[in-house]
Amino acid sequence: MKEPKDLTYGPGAPDMRAGVFSNIGDRIFRGVTLVFGAMIMTLVILMVAEMTRNSTLSFRQFGLGFLSHSEWDPVHERFGAWPFIYGTVVSSLLSLILAVPLSLGTAIFLAELARGKLSVAVAFLVELLAAIPSVTYGLWGIFVLAPFLRQYAEPALAAAFGFLPMFRGTPHGIDMLAGGLILAIMVTPIISAVTRDVLMAVPRTQREAALALGATRWEATKVALSYAKSGILGAVILGLGRALGETMAVTMVIGNRPQVSGSLFDPSYTMASVISNEFTEATSDLYRSALIEIGLLLFLVTIVVQSVARLLVWRVGRRLKEAKA
Amino acid sequence: MSAERGVLYRKWLDRMMLGMTTLCALIAIAVLLLILGYIAIRGASVLNWNLLTQLPKPIGETGGGIGNAIAGTLILIGLACLVGLPVGIFSGIYLAEFGHGRFGSTLRFLTDVLTGVPSIVIGIFAYTLLVLPMRRFSALAGGFALGVIMIPVVTRTTEEMMKLVPSTLREAALALGAPEWRAILGVVVRSAGTGIATGVMLAIARIAGETAPLLFTALGSRFWPRAIDEPAPALTLQIFNYATGPYEEWHRLAWAGTFVLVALILIINISVRWLTRNPYRTGH
């Protein structure tokens, strides 16, 4: 239901209340809600300020070289974040490679193929994957996934694709592959839920037009997919944002060794993991400052990634609304 | 459309691709069942009353429990609600009622940003804000971190739910002569109450499972939680420590702890789903 624009009340109406109906209770109420709203704003600003302030020491000491140096030596207080950046980026990309096809398939099934109760039930089950806590994925990863990878999956991969450097080396089970797999499971519900919503928002006429021209259902689905593609890209980037910042599950299965290795069978380390593992042990100010700088970096990267994703999803939503109107 | 391709090929491709999407959905559900199945089997087999009510035993002794961790998690959730609920609900009201201007859209954007901030970063924030000045790890810092994580979830649900309330209800209250604040609090917020409550429940389910922001705020402890300015145990921290530790006995406790945690979270999720179930069908 759309509100006429000249109404005095209701969402979207021009705000004329202060003048005509001003009432002391109303002003106080409005003030109180404003104060709480401003608290959120303060919180975000404070977050940036506190983390910047607390990482200044490390930034002064190492400058931009902090990002590119791969030495991480708490004893001699020489810190470079490259192994962690590398581990974060590679594990996140690996998770997307695995999760995107799976999520798109699931989303297409939910939006185009399944109907009524079946679609609702399957969507709910997939969303439950997002409700399972990170530490639970980690526990499952250590005791179920890692032994499986070590004994069966990794030897099989090495036998079949051993000519590629990424499948060489001793199968550890606790390694980059395990980290990427766990992340893939964790981002699948996000990517598939957003993609499903985007697909559901595509006007039915798009598919009907294709079907009327004699297209098969899959071809009509492709039309819907191309209509929704920037929203789907947004969904994938939202998944990326989640993968970059994910901490516990990755920490528990990735092996936590600060090294840059081309093999997926080698242990690695991520930005979030190094913070979670070493923060309480960081006794010197410089050590702690370096860890906070990694946290600040993670914060800034996820903000950019999230903003891009939201913009893409939001724009598709708006375009579709206009098309429907 | 590729008319030059054979009809048979196109039909085959259609079947095959749609079959693949079904397979994808089946894989996703299979993974869920695999994880829940392991938790149910390994967790339920070790669960008993002592385990739920006792303190952990020293290393090497069998038995002992996760009672303190369960209590700690409940306390942390309580503290988080003290921080997260007022800020979340009132800023949600602000966004729904007064948030049409530029400040409103900025606030909405920042709330979304806050949703995407990795929880470990919020842990660092709580550390610099509370642990450093107080010079000690505390339940308070842990509760604050969880509260910050709750805020955006509660804010956005409150806003969405209030916008669903028909404006006729508000207009009826105003026509009866109620001042606007009473119309909002007494009619709009109350009508949206169930929706807001489910949002709060989901936010609680989410923070109950958080580990990363507690690592260097609440820290964890082997004792019953005592004061809010002292380190507090938490179920998730205990699971993490036990899972990564070397002892068989610890692994047993980790599975039991996970069973309790996941059961709590699933119960909240499923009951919220059941309470808010919608007769609306999503098919085309």
Interface residues (C-beta under 8 A of the other chain):
Chain A: M1 E3 L7 Y9 G10 P11 G12 A13 D15 R17 F21 N23 G25 D26 I28 F29 R30 V32 T33 L34 V35 F36 G37 M39 I40 M41 L43 V44 L46 M47 E50 M51 R53 N54 P101 L102 S103 L104 G105 T106 I108 F109 L110 E112 L113 A114 R115 G116 K117 S119 V120 V122 A123 F124 L125 V126 L128 L129 A131 I132 P133 S134 V135 T136 Y137 G138 L139 W140 I142 F143 V144 I185 T188 P189 S192 M200 R204 A210 L213 G214 A215 T216 R217 W218 E219 T221 G241 R242 L244 G245 E246 T247 M248 M252 A272 I275 S276 F279 T280 L291 I292 G295 L298 F299 T302 I303 V305 Q306 S307 R310
Chain B: M1 R10 K11 L13 D14 M17 L18 M20 T21 T22 L23 C24 A25 I27 A28 I29 V31 L32 L34 I35 Y38 I39 R42 P86 V87 F90 S91 I93 Y94 L95 A96 E97 F98 G99 H100 G101 F103 T106 L107 F109 L110 T111 D112 V113 L114 T115 G116 V117 P118 S119 I120 V121 I122 G123 I124 F125 Y127 T128 L129 V148 I151 P152 T155 K163 P166 S167 R170 E171 L174 P179 E180 W181 R182 I184 L185 A205 R206 A208 G209 E210 T211 A212 L215 F216 L219 T236 I239 F240 A243 T244 H251 A254 W255 T258 L261 V262 I265 L266 N269 R273 R281 T282 G283 H284
